[in-house]
Amino acid sequence: MQTLNGTLEDRYDVVVVGSGAGALTAAATAARSGRSVIVLEKAGLLGGTSAVSGGMLWVAANHHAREAGLEDSLEAAHQYVRAVARGRGRDELVDAALEHGDAMLRFVEEECGVRFIFLDNFPDYRQDLPGAVDGGRTIEPHLFNAQEALGALREHVRTDGRLPFTMQEYEEWGAFTKFPWDRLQERDAAGMVAKGQALVSMLLASCLRDGVTLAVQARVTRLLTEGERVTGVELESGETVAAGAGVVVATGGFEWDRKLADSMLASRLHTMCSPPSNTGDGLKMVQRLGGQTRGTREAWWAPMSVTGDTRDGQAIGTLLRFERQGPGSIMINRHGRRFANESQNYNDLARCLQSWDSANNQTLNTPAHVVFDQGYLERYGILAHRAGMPTPEYLVQGETLEELAEKIGVPAGNLAATVGRFNEFAAKGEDPDFGRGESAYDRYWGDEACPWPNPSLGPLEKGPFYALEVVNGAFGTNGGIATDGRGRVLDVDDRPIPGLFAAGNATESAFAAGYPGAGATLGPIMTMGYLAGCTVADRSVAHEPAGEAVVA
């Protein structure tokens, strides 16, 4: 174990296991309430999956929307979340996440100094469902100077490896070919960070101000008990740390334990982009005490490609966003045909990759590929590849559609017919087959500067043509430890286990199988972390400043 600040004690009021946004929100809440807190991180870097995420939060009926005069209500949010969750999930968790989201938001802003950008025009993912809004529920972290705030600790914070840009800027600039890379280099040199790294860094700065002890390479392997109460933790090193008030388990998902993932998830997970340290440690420790588990079939699904990127020495997937949403690209299945609206949100699109052809005992739509032409490559590039560069191994190139079809193993006639039909309607700004470009969400991620009528649609006309394989991926699993609406871990008889709390991807998602909008991971995760922190610190869950507010 490596302690990054302060002196390691053998006892704290609160022990937090994990260091993602849920963990740090719980730690900051308890610390602002005057409790002594230690954060124990298994990996060598702080931040977990949150640090490599977009850092966005989905918070319904938040005060930013009210101040902007946007119409939203908790009633509409409840209706929408229950629709998008497909009727699954527990009312207690939905109620907790929705009704305390704004209290969490005010707390991290006013007391922790976290600063957000309000995205008034970022649409909910399912515009077709009742209660959806076309903007106002998603926020994201401001750029943050981590070098000034964290000093030497900055090198211990996980990064996604990209230069600092906000998701708002990503939407504005679109493809990476349009990014002002020189300006981003200057930001990086000045110590600025963005997205999930900015969110984690701001929470860490708050924890540092309130004396939270931070430790890395501190894998917790066992929860200690006296009678029925959890009283501390034991580390892999054999060291123990006592917890006077309680332990908060926020260790991330179980996606990197392949056997566990294969046995529990509803569909085979082919790749992920989270840290490889997410092997279900927290889930297993809680199970040993008789803790209840729920929702373990689900993950934060996303279509990804495997392009050679690594994290902590392990191959990871790369999320496909503009690559499939920009005008001039399509997705095809093993039969050379389109099978879905390529511009829809990543969670629902990934579910289309999971469809099973029972008649032939095989997946229906995979192997799948994003297909685009030379014109698309010249306009936008694809991931890190640019026109004029040698074609990378992860791209398949064909001078004609027929040659490309042969190389990727799909019927050439089907591919040619699919592209021909798509081109005919795309030039008119229409997609009668799957409705691509009709919703506000689709158009938000399109290119308003494209020469065709619909920002989401454009024909594939100019050879050579290219294909990029797409697989079923995930940001992480999102089921596991069952808690009540206050973050207390439940046993198999629905009774809270004294002294034990949990938050984050180690737990059952408050939104079950639903993904309401951008930030629907971190919004409820941080809210449940806040509620767990309030409960363990015996603090009111209604936001009432516990001390002098932080001015960022």
Secondary structure, DSSP 8 states (H G I E B T S, - for coil): -EE-SS---SEEEEEEE--SHHHHHHHHHHHHTT--EEEE-SSSSBSHHHHTS---EE-TT-HHHHHTT----HHHHHHHHHHHTTT-S-HHHHHHHHHTHHHHHHHHHHTT---EEEETT---S-TTSTT--SSSSEEEE--EEHHHHHGGGGGGB---SS----HHHHHHH-SGGGS-HHHHHHHHHTTEE-HHHHHHHHHHHHHHHTT-EEEES--EEEEEEETTEEEEEEETTS-EEEEEEEEEE----STT-HHHHHHHSSS---EE-S-TT-S-HHHHHHHHTTB-EE-TT-EEEEEEE--S-EETTEE--EE-SHHHHSTTEEEE-TTSS--S-TTS-HHHHHHHHT-EETTTTEESS-SEEEEEEHHHHHHH-BTTB-TTS---TTEEEESSHHHHHHHHTS-HHHHHHHHHHHHHHHTTT--TTT-TT-SHHHHHTS-TTSSSSSTT-----SSSEEEEEEEEEEEEE--EE-B-TTSEEEBTTS-EEEEEEE-GGGB--TTTT---STTTTHHHHHHHHHHHHHHHTT--SS----S-----
